Amino acid sequence: WYFISWDNDGAWRFEEDIAFKNVSSGYNYTRGVSNYWGATLHQRVLKSAACREKLNAKIEELRKELTKERIESLVSLYSPITSQYISSVPDVIYAPQTLQGFNQILEMIPNEIEHNYEMYKISLESPMPFYIAEPTFTNDKTIFRWDSSYDFDGEDITYKFELARDYTFANIIDTQENLQVAQAFTAKLEPGQYFIRVTSKNSSGMTQTAMEQYQGYDDVKRYGIIGFNVLADGTIQFGI
């Protein structure tokens, strides 16, 4: 099997996203091996200790080749070619960055390998992400479920469940911590809008969010959150 990288517009932009797109720094599930956990084939490969050893060996090999000094030299080689286009029509009209921003990004690029390497190492020590299921009702309860998280070292995993009225979780209705199974119960919910946030934690204290994302009016991506409405007839509109 060969995995060919084909969609690279999100690569080499760790610092760029923080500087220009208001993206939070640090680890989230979209960085490292956890970004691939949603694919069954990738899960099967990553669950194999032998395959992870081979992956780690290849990454260490590439890291020796893609040094900061080598990337700086390549940026110096190619940036004069690209800069002449970004400063002229039509790119100067449609490009998402100014020439000043372009030059800032050039300075950031040589740091990207070490950022990505750090996120890779953190992802191996963290639980894997998971999906949240649609809540269900009984006569007097609301039942919340989600897929089980997974830990490469076989560490015990617990969950923190939070239910709120707003996506910033300033108005929290219920919090349940140290859950050992992937479910939680609350009283039956009245009609209205609600938000769920679930976090897993392994014995080493490393945490992971659910795979869901919510982007509110402030245009900030929040990981591990999904919204839903309880309608007047008691049905649920999930994934808002």
Secondary structure, DSSP 8 states (H G I E B T S, - for coil): --------TTSS-HHHHHHHS----S--TTSSGGGGTTSHHHHHHHT-HHHHHHHHHHHHHHHHHS-HHHHHHHHHHHHHHHHHHHTSTTHHHH-SS-HHHHHHHHHHGGGHHHHHHHHHHHHHHS-----B---EE-SSEEEEEB-----TT---EEEEEEEESSTT-SSEEEEEEEESSSEEEEE---SEEEEEEEEEEETTS-EEE-S-EEE-TT--EEETEEEEEE-TTS-EEE--
